[in-house]
Amino acid sequence: MKQREGDQPLPTITEGVLDIQSRVIQDIISETYIAHDRSASKLITDITERREVGITRYGTALQPNNGRDALRDAYEEAIDLCMYLKQMIVERQMARGVAGTLEIAYQQALLLAVYLKGLERET
């Protein structure tokens, strides 16, 4: 993977600890309101598949204490989420004249990005 100036280091492997994806799957299973949702099993499958992508790409699943700034990663991903949701809204408005409930997800993503940016200043 090509590193650019300002990029965070590639993740390092932390031996002997449960990876983050497995922890999130445990959370989904233990949270009754999520576990009983029709989409929960698909979410678990998707997380498992993304875990495999990480192992293939980086040689490890997402690990705690991997040498990266998790807050920065989360913030950058939140920004990307905002962009993708806005793209979907614009495309649907252009095609059908409506955006539907995507607007709520977009507003929540914006709030999340602002919240994460605020956490950055606190650390």
C-alpha positions as CSV (number, residue, x, y, z in Angstrom):
1,M,0.0,0.0,0.0
2,K,1.4,3.4,-1.0
3,Q,2.1,5.8,1.9
4,R,1.6,9.6,1.2
5,E,3.0,12.4,3.3
6,G,0.9,12.9,6.3
7,D,-0.6,9.4,6.3
8,Q,-0.7,7.5,9.5
9,P,1.6,4.5,9.7
10,L,0.3,1.1,8.5
11,P,-1.2,-0.8,11.4
12,T,1.0,-3.1,13.5
13,I,-0.1,-6.4,14.8
14,T,-1.1,-6.7,18.5
15,E,-0.7,-10.4,19.5
16,G,-2.9,-12.1,22.0
17,V,-5.9,-9.7,22.0
18,L,-9.4,-10.0,20.5
19,D,-9.7,-8.0,17.3
20,I,-12.1,-5.0,17.1
21,Q,-14.4,-6.6,14.5
22,S,-15.0,-9.6,16.8
23,R,-15.7,-7.3,19.7
24,V,-18.3,-5.4,17.7
25,I,-20.0,-8.7,16.6
26,Q,-20.2,-9.6,20.3
27,D,-21.8,-6.2,21.0
28,I,-24.4,-6.8,18.3
29,I,-25.2,-10.2,19.6
30,S,-25.5,-9.0,23.2
31,E,-27.7,-6.0,22.4
32,T,-31.2,-7.3,22.3
33,Y,-32.5,-4.3,20.3
34,I,-29.9,-4.9,17.6
35,A,-29.7,-8.7,17.7
36,H,-33.4,-9.1,16.9
37,D,-33.3,-6.7,14.0
38,R,-33.7,-8.4,10.6
39,S,-30.5,-6.8,9.4
40,A,-28.3,-7.8,12.3
41,S,-27.2,-11.2,10.8
42,K,-26.4,-9.5,7.5
43,L,-24.4,-6.8,9.4
44,I,-22.4,-9.5,11.2
45,T,-21.7,-11.2,7.8
46,D,-20.6,-7.8,6.4
47,I,-18.3,-7.1,9.3
48,T,-16.8,-10.6,9.0
49,E,-16.2,-10.0,5.3
50,R,-14.6,-6.5,6.0
51,R,-12.4,-8.2,8.6
52,E,-11.1,-10.6,5.9
53,V,-10.4,-7.6,3.6
54,G,-8.3,-6.0,6.4
55,I,-6.4,-9.2,7.0
56,T,-5.7,-9.5,3.2
57,R,-4.8,-5.8,2.8
58,Y,-2.9,-5.2,6.0
59,G,-1.9,-8.6,7.3
60,T,-4.2,-8.2,10.4
61,A,-7.7,-7.5,11.5
62,L,-8.2,-4.2,13.2
63,Q,-6.4,-4.4,16.5
64,P,-6.2,-2.1,19.6
65,N,-2.9,-0.4,20.1
66,N,-2.0,-0.8,16.4
67,G,0.1,2.4,16.2
68,R,-2.6,4.5,14.5
69,D,-4.8,7.3,15.9
70,A,-8.2,5.7,16.0
71,L,-9.9,9.1,16.5
72,R,-8.4,10.5,13.3
73,D,-9.4,7.3,11.4
74,A,-13.0,7.6,12.8
75,Y,-13.2,11.3,11.9
76,E,-11.9,10.8,8.3
77,E,-14.3,7.9,7.8
78,A,-17.2,10.1,9.2
79,I,-16.3,12.7,6.6
80,D,-16.3,10.1,3.9
81,L,-19.7,8.8,5.1
82,C,-21.1,12.4,4.8
83,M,-19.8,12.6,1.2
84,Y,-21.3,9.2,0.2
85,L,-24.7,9.9,1.7
86,K,-24.9,13.4,0.1
87,Q,-23.9,11.8,-3.2
88,M,-26.8,9.3,-2.8
89,I,-29.2,12.2,-2.0
90,V,-28.2,14.3,-5.0
91,E,-28.3,11.3,-7.3
92,R,-31.8,10.3,-6.1
93,Q,-33.0,13.8,-6.4
94,M,-31.7,14.1,-9.9
95,A,-33.3,10.7,-10.9
96,R,-36.6,10.9,-9.1
97,G,-36.9,14.3,-7.5
98,V,-36.9,12.8,-4.0
99,A,-34.2,11.9,-1.5
100,G,-36.4,10.1,1.0
101,T,-35.1,9.1,4.5
102,L,-31.5,9.4,3.5
103,E,-31.6,12.9,4.7
104,I,-31.9,11.7,8.3
105,A,-28.8,9.5,7.9
106,Y,-26.9,12.4,6.3
107,Q,-27.8,14.8,9.1
108,Q,-26.8,12.1,11.7
109,A,-23.5,11.6,9.9
110,L,-22.8,15.4,9.9
111,L,-23.5,15.5,13.6
112,L,-21.2,12.5,14.2
113,A,-18.4,14.2,12.2
114,V,-18.8,17.4,14.2
115,Y,-18.8,15.5,17.5
116,L,-15.6,13.5,16.6
117,K,-13.9,16.8,15.6
118,G,-14.8,18.2,19.0
119,L,-13.2,15.1,20.7
120,E,-10.0,15.8,18.7
121,R,-9.7,19.1,20.4
122,E,-10.2,17.6,23.9
123,T,-7.3,15.1,23.5
